[in-house]
Amino acid sequence: MSTHMSPRLAATLFVPSRDPATLRARLVDHVGRHARVETVEGGDILLSSELGLSRLTLDVGGLLIAAESRDPTGLAYIKMIMADHVLEFGEAGIALRWIGGGAAGLPLPFFRKMTVTAVATIGRFRRLTLKGDDLGRFAEGGLHVRLLLPAEGVRQRWPVTGDDGRPWWPDGNPPPARVYTLRRIDVAAGEVEIDMLLHADHHDAPGAAFAERARPGDVVGMTGPGGGDLPEAADYLLFADETGLPAVARMLAEMPAGRRVRAILEVEDQKDRQVLPGAAKADFVWLHRRDGARLETVAAAIGADDLPPDVVVWGGMEHTARRAIYRRAIDIWGLPRDRLRLASYWRRGQAGGDHHHDDAA
């Protein structure tokens, strides 16, 4: 987003602080990892991204944050992100209240109530078709959504916008939430498809437990989108286990003809393979974990000379595999970070959490 575009929607937040310069520096360090940072005349700092623009101004007694965006979803996300970081880095006990667009008590612009219309079993996945209204914004700005999963027999009241810009539940009882990929989205029909991986033990996996019992007519909440983008390139090298497989399917389905893809996919065994149609020229390497095959082992056999010029490497997988492939991409393949999109979707031995991390090491 250009830092010179005229504002569409705007809101401001004053954060009381005894040391606003340090608070601003920490916000820039963390939020700036996913945004363009610019210092303008007068010393203000601008953070701009596809969501919109934040202007950070040192003021008497605190820090003034002015947010702008082209749409309500972008503004709501900026307000939530800035509030989360201010509460993490700021002084204890401060109360935050945004003034301007997206007033407290209004529905969250990035929330939709979705109804299950169909359920199918695909290998170890349950494929849920969900239907809702006004899904156009979910087709841009990322592959992933967060599902809010009420417990069986519980009627959940959905969140609204809080004073601090973050989701607020009127009953104070938010349901479990898990991140999933929109495997398919049909804006005109108001439909999305989500593949939810089943586990042998559902007790600490509310997503898998819901998927197992889901029936047409069930209702869930959905927030999003998120999860970043896939940079434009002629060649892609993709790594994924089951958790990243829906994202690979979505990317291939939307990728134009003329692209070249090598996809290395790790699944439990033969029954977990899927047909992944698309217009790109794709070469699939399926690895069966039951036979001892691993993504990181295959990556370790790939040398820098085996990669096309300007290749983009994407991955969605377990944490340890992600770290190994990231280090090889940097140290051996010599790829710049702007051509890497490697995320850990889960962590071996960590049950029940919503692990979805894209770190830098």
PyMOL commands that set and color helices and strands:
alter all, ss='L'
color gray80, all
select helices_A, chain A and resi 20-34+72-89+136-139+206-213+245-254+270-272+289-291+295-300+304-306+319-331+337-339
alter helices_A, ss='H'
color red, helices_A
select strands_A, chain A and resi 9-16+36-39+45-48+53-59+62-69+99-100+111-122+125-131+144-148+160-161+167-168+177-181+184-186+191-197+219-226+235-240+260-267+281-288+312-318+340-346
alter strands_A, ss='S'
color yellow, strands_A
deselect
rebuild
show_as cartoon
